[in-house]
């Protein structure tokens, strides 16, 4: 279900970026296993989300794998 505020275009830029990044992660079998890492609250904020939206999947996966390994 889509929220009414999204249909009317009331989404703030940061919200739109998160929505677009989350959609890309959900639709990518290679990114989906790293969803919690990729969509975490990173200090880079909107720049991080822009990278998730437009970056190379292989680079995002390599980064997420490294984060996961470093946290174990």
Secondary structure as UniProt FT lines:
FT   HELIX           4..7
FT   TURN            8..9
FT   HELIX           13..27
FT   HELIX           29..32
FT   TURN            33..34
FT   HELIX           35..38
FT   TURN            43..45
FT   HELIX           46..54
FT   HELIX           57..71
//
